[in-house]
Amino acid sequence: MSSKSEIFRPMVQIPKIEECQRILCVQPHPDDTDIGAGATIAKLVRLGAEVIYLTVTDDSAGTQDPALGLDKLAAIRRQEQEAAARELGVKEVRWLGYPDAGDYSSYSVRLDIIRAIRELRPDLLMTVDPYLPYESHPDHLICGQAAAAAVLLYNFVNIKSDPAIDVSFRPYPIRGIAYYHTAYPNTYVEVSQRDWDRKFAAIACHKSQVDEATMERFSIYFDLKAREYGAKAGCERAEAFKVLAPIMLHCVVDAIHI
């Protein structure tokens, strides 16, 4: 008997990441996309795609060093992400500036993402998977859920985000959302050694977060996972994503099986 995914998959269009020409990466903190999908980003840029990062928080809480105050660390994190983006060929890095691990509204984040989608008109939105079992970081939960809600709602013109953008916006079909850091992958993107090296060059830019010991652990673990995913995709290394068309984001009980 066919599985649910085999029956249901032909009914929806699961977008192919490599075919997308403009990708908006919505991340909770600087470094999340570099760590979760950096080799894929390098590949997409190499294929001619335009990639834009939208970072939700300032990452001002991400330290155990009492000498790094909120403003100082936030400035460092901006510089590090800009450097990492250059390593990968990312076109632009945008910032929403919400307080890292702070008290802010998912609704406000959703409207900010809707505004960015309406302005930039990406083919695909990429973000963290908020449905990862045991994910406990509130910024990841808010970011992933707000991004998915934005993909679901951005074409509803009565939802207002920014008058200057809303007045000229015309609905268009975004192809889907791709979650990284996911436990439920349905898509594997083959990446080359060059792409893999660029991923780690980008991660290395985040010096305030990644020391030598952490980089060594990352190198070992991510290589093992990439080869595990590659075995499923029939290649040496791959990065894994849960990719869904917008139609799958509301009242579809089998979305988890796709």
CORHU-V357910 format. One record per residue. N is the residue number from 1. RES is the residue in three letters. SS is DSSP state (helix for helix, strand for strand, loop for the rest). OMEGA is omega in degrees with one decimal (* if undefined). Layout:
# CORHU-V357910
((N RES SS OMEGA) (N RES SS OMEGA))
This chain:
# CORHU-V357910
((1 MET loop -179.8) (2 SER loop 176.7) (3 SER loop 178.0) (4 LYS helix -177.7) (5 SER helix -180.0) (6 GLU helix 179.2) (7 ILE helix -170.7) (8 PHE helix -174.4) (9 ARG helix 179.6) (10 PRO loop -178.0) (11 MET loop -178.9) (12 VAL loop 177.0) (13 GLN loop 174.1) (14 ILE loop -175.3) (15 PRO loop 175.4) (16 LYS loop -174.1) (17 ILE helix -176.0) (18 GLU helix 179.4) (19 GLU helix -178.2) (20 CYS loop -174.8) (21 GLN loop 176.5) (22 ARG strand -174.9) (23 ILE strand 174.1) (24 LEU strand -179.8) (25 CYS strand 179.9) (26 VAL strand -174.8) (27 GLN strand 178.9) (28 PRO loop -174.6) (29 HIS loop 166.6) (30 PRO loop 175.9) (31 ASP loop -176.1) (32 ASP helix -179.4) (33 THR helix 178.3) (34 ASP helix -179.1) (35 ILE helix -173.8) (36 GLY helix -173.1) (37 ALA helix -173.0) (38 GLY helix 179.6) (39 ALA helix 176.6) (40 THR helix 177.3) (41 ILE helix 178.0) (42 ALA helix 179.5) (43 LYS helix -179.2) (44 LEU helix 177.9) (45 VAL helix 178.3) (46 ARG helix 178.3) (47 LEU loop 176.4) (48 GLY loop -179.9) (49 ALA loop 175.3) (50 GLU strand -176.9) (51 VAL strand 178.3) (52 ILE strand 175.8) (53 TYR strand 171.4) (54 LEU strand -174.9) (55 THR strand -172.0) (56 VAL strand -175.1) (57 THR strand 179.8) (58 ASP loop 179.7) (59 ASP loop -176.2) (60 SER loop 179.5) (61 ALA loop -169.2) (62 GLY loop 177.7) (63 THR loop 170.2) (64 GLN loop -179.3) (65 ASP loop -178.3) (66 PRO loop 179.0) (67 ALA loop -179.1) (68 LEU loop 176.3) (69 GLY loop -175.5) (70 LEU helix -176.0) (71 ASP helix -178.7) (72 LYS helix -179.3) (73 LEU helix 179.1) (74 ALA helix 178.8) (75 ALA helix 177.6) (76 ILE helix -177.3) (77 ARG helix 175.2) (78 ARG helix -179.1) (79 GLN helix -179.4) (80 GLU helix 180.0) (81 GLN helix 176.9) (82 GLU helix 178.7) (83 ALA helix 179.0) (84 ALA helix 178.9) (85 ALA helix 177.2) (86 ARG helix 178.3) (87 GLU helix -175.9) (88 LEU helix -178.0) (89 GLY loop 178.2) (90 VAL loop -174.3) (91 LYS loop -171.9) (92 GLU strand 173.8) (93 VAL strand 178.7) (94 ARG strand -174.8) (95 TRP strand 173.9) (96 LEU strand 170.8) (97 GLY strand 175.6) (98 TYR strand -176.8) (99 PRO loop -179.6) (100 ASP loop -178.9) (101 ALA loop -176.2) (102 GLY loop -178.4) (103 ASP loop 179.4) (104 TYR loop -168.9) (105 SER loop 172.3) (106 SER helix 178.4) (107 TYR helix 179.1) (108 SER helix 178.5) (109 VAL helix 179.4) (110 ARG helix 179.7) (111 LEU helix 177.6) (112 ASP helix 178.7) (113 ILE helix 175.3) (114 ILE helix 178.6) (115 ARG helix -179.5) (116 ALA helix 178.2) (117 ILE helix -178.4) (118 ARG helix 179.4) (119 GLU helix -170.5) (120 LEU helix 178.7) (121 ARG loop 179.5) (122 PRO loop 171.7) (123 ASP loop -171.8) (124 LEU strand 171.6) (125 LEU strand -179.9) (126 MET strand -177.7) (127 THR strand 175.6) (128 VAL strand 178.2) (129 ASP loop -179.4) (130 PRO loop -178.3) (131 TYR loop 174.1) (132 LEU loop -179.9) (133 PRO loop 177.8) (134 TYR loop 174.5) (135 GLU loop -173.7) (136 SER loop -179.8) (137 HIS loop -176.1) (138 PRO helix 179.0) (139 ASP helix 178.1) (140 HIS helix 179.8) (141 LEU helix -179.3) (142 ILE helix -177.0) (143 CYS helix -176.6) (144 GLY helix -179.6) (145 GLN helix 178.5) (146 ALA helix 179.1) (147 ALA helix 178.6) (148 ALA helix 178.4) (149 ALA helix 178.6) (150 ALA helix 177.1) (151 VAL helix 179.6) (152 LEU helix -166.0) (153 LEU helix -169.1) (154 TYR loop -177.8) (155 ASN loop 178.3) (156 PHE loop -168.4) (157 VAL loop 176.4) (158 ASN loop 170.9) (159 ILE loop -173.5) (160 LYS loop 179.3) (161 SER loop -178.3) (162 ASP loop -175.8) (163 PRO helix -176.7) (164 ALA helix 179.7) (165 ILE helix -176.4) (166 ASP helix -174.3) (167 VAL loop -178.3) (168 SER loop -176.3) (169 PHE loop 172.7) (170 ARG loop -177.9) (171 PRO loop 179.0) (172 TYR loop -176.7) (173 PRO loop 169.2) (174 ILE loop -172.5) (175 ARG loop 178.9) (176 GLY strand 179.0) (177 ILE strand 179.2) (178 ALA strand 178.0) (179 TYR strand 166.9) (180 TYR strand -168.6) (181 HIS loop -174.7) (182 THR loop 174.2) (183 ALA loop -174.5) (184 TYR loop -175.2) (185 PRO loop 172.2) (186 ASN loop -177.4) (187 THR strand 178.7) (188 TYR strand -178.7) (189 VAL strand 177.1) (190 GLU strand 179.0) (191 VAL loop -178.3) (192 SER loop 175.2) (193 GLN helix 178.6) (194 ARG helix 178.5) (195 ASP helix -179.2) (196 TRP helix 178.7) (197 ASP helix 179.6) (198 ARG helix 175.5) (199 LYS helix -176.7) (200 PHE helix 172.4) (201 ALA helix 177.9) (202 ALA helix 179.7) (203 ILE helix -178.5) (204 ALA helix 178.1) (205 CYS loop -176.6) (206 HIS loop -171.3) (207 LYS loop -179.9) (208 SER loop -176.5) (209 GLN loop -169.5) (210 VAL loop 175.3) (211 ASP loop -175.5) (212 GLU helix -179.6) (213 ALA helix 178.6) (214 THR helix 178.9) (215 MET helix 178.4) (216 GLU helix 177.6) (217 ARG helix 177.4) (218 PHE helix -176.6) (219 SER helix -178.5) (220 ILE helix -174.3) (221 TYR helix -177.5) (222 PHE helix 176.5) (223 ASP helix 177.7) (224 LEU helix 180.0) (225 LYS helix -179.2) (226 ALA helix 177.9) (227 ARG helix 174.4) (228 GLU helix 177.7) (229 TYR helix 178.8) (230 GLY helix 178.3) (231 ALA helix 178.4) (232 LYS helix -177.9) (233 ALA helix -179.5) (234 GLY loop 179.5) (235 CYS loop -176.9) (236 GLU loop 179.9) (237 ARG loop 175.8) (238 ALA strand 169.4) (239 GLU strand -170.0) (240 ALA strand -179.0) (241 PHE strand 164.9) (242 LYS strand -176.6) (243 VAL strand -179.6) (244 LEU strand 169.4) (245 ALA loop -177.9) (246 PRO helix -178.3) (247 ILE helix -177.5) (248 MET helix -171.5) (249 LEU helix -178.4) (250 HIS loop 171.4) (251 CYS loop 175.8) (252 VAL loop -171.3) (253 VAL loop 179.8) (254 ASP loop 179.7) (255 ALA helix 179.3) (256 ILE helix -177.2) (257 HIS helix -176.7) (258 ILE loop *))
